[in-house]
Amino acid sequence: PQNRLAREQYWKAVAADPAFSRAYAGLAMTHALDYQQGWGGDGAASLTRALEFAEKARQMTPEMAEAHWVLAFVHVQRRQHDEALRHLDSALRLNPSYADAYALKGGIYTYIGRPTESVPLLHTALRLNPDAGSLYFLLLGRAYYFLGNSELARINLEQTLLRNAENLEARIYLAASHGLARQREAAVWQADEIR
C-alpha cells in the first residue's frame, strides 16, 4: 500500500490473520527443535529465538491454542515446567479436545517426577487422537516405566516401535523395562539393537 493509513490497515489485517500467527509458531518450533536436536551451532541463540517467535504468535492471536502449545514446548526446552503447564492449561481452555496439549502435559508430569498424573492425560490424548504417532505411546510407556509397571511400559513402547522402528529412546526404555521385569535376554537384545 502506498499511503501510511493504508499500510497501517494492511499490517493490522496481517497481524490478525491466524495463518500469520501460525507461521511464527512454526518458526518457534523450528528453533526449539534446533536447540533440542543440536542441529545448529548455537543452541542458546536458537532457544532465545524460539521464545521470541512463540511469544509473537501468542500476542498476534491469543485465542489460538496452538500458540500456547508452542510456548509450552519452548518452556519445556528451557526447563521452565510450571510456565509450560500454565500455557498448556490455556491451550486446553481454548480447545478442550487438543490431544497434543494433553500429551505434552502428560510428558511434563513424568519429567517432573509425577508419572501417576501423566497416565490419564496420555490416555485422553490417545482417545482424542487414536491415530497418534509414536510419541504418545513413547510418553505413555515412559510414564509406566517410572511407575514400575514393566508390562504396560513394554506394551506401549512396542507400539512406539511399530510406528517408528528407529526410535532410539523407545528402545532404551524398552531395554530398561525388560531389565525391570528381570527379562535379561530381551533387555540384552534391545541393547544390541541400540548399538
Salt bridges, closest charged atoms under 4 A:
GLU8 OE2 - ARG4 NH1 2.52
GLU52 OE1 - ARG49 NH1 2.68
GLU55 OE1 - ARG58 NH2 2.76
GLU83 OE2 - ARG86 NH2 2.32
GLU83 OE2 - HIS87 NE2 3.45
ASP89 OD1 - LYS105 NZ 2.48
GLU117 OE2 - ARG114 NE 2.71
GLU151 OE2 - ARG154 NH2 2.48
GLU158 OE1 - ARG154 NH1 2.72
GLU169 OE2 - ARG142 NH2 2.61
ASP192 OD1 - ARG195 NH2 2.71
